Amino acid sequence: MKLMLGKPDDTELMLAEQVAGAWRPNPNLAAEMAAFLKGADPEQFEMWVEEPE
């Protein structure tokens, strides 16, 4: 399972992933978040959980 954050332009960022029953943060979160937030409108963000297929 993955915890995702997205913007209306279909840009997505994985915040964390559930592995063996425990949530683990994205190891590249700081760098990816900096790029994701650049020029973004936080009121347009969407958060969801992706379940494995």
matplotlib code that plots the C-alpha trace (Angstrom):
import matplotlib.pyplot as plt

x = [0.0, 1.3, 0.3, 0.2, 0.0, -1.1, -1.8, -4.4, -1.7, -1.4, 1.9, 2.1, 4.5, 4.7, 5.0, 5.2, 4.8, 3.5, 6.1, 5.5, 2.8, 4.8, 4.7, 8.1, 8.7, 9.9, 13.8, 13.9, 11.0, 12.9, 14.3, 11.1, 8.9, 11.0, 10.4, 6.7, 5.9, 7.6, 4.9, 2.1, -1.2, -1.7, -5.5, -5.4, -3.6, -5.2, -4.1, -5.0, -3.9, -3.1, -3.9, -1.8, -3.6]
y = [0.0, 3.5, 6.9, 9.4, 13.1, 14.6, 17.8, 18.6, 18.4, 14.6, 15.1, 12.5, 12.0, 8.8, 9.9, 6.4, 2.7, -0.1, -2.9, -6.0, -4.2, -1.1, 2.3, 3.4, 7.0, 7.5, 7.7, 10.5, 12.5, 15.7, 16.2, 15.0, 17.2, 20.3, 19.8, 18.9, 22.0, 24.5, 26.7, 24.5, 25.7, 23.6, 24.0, 21.9, 18.9, 15.5, 12.6, 9.0, 5.4, 3.1, -0.5, -3.3, -4.9]
z = [0.0, -0.8, 0.7, -2.2, -2.6, -6.0, -7.8, -10.5, -13.2, -12.4, -10.7, -7.9, -4.9, -2.8, 0.8, 2.4, 1.6, 3.8, 3.8, 6.0, 8.0, 8.8, 7.1, 5.8, 4.5, 1.0, 1.3, -1.3, 0.2, 1.0, -2.5, -4.2, -2.0, -2.8, -6.5, -6.0, -3.9, -6.3, -7.6, -6.2, -4.7, -1.5, -1.7, -4.9, -3.3, -3.1, -0.8, -1.2, -0.4, -3.4, -2.6, -4.4, -7.3]

ax = plt.figure().add_subplot(projection="3d")
ax.plot(x, y, z, "-o")
ax.set_aspect("equal")
plt.show()
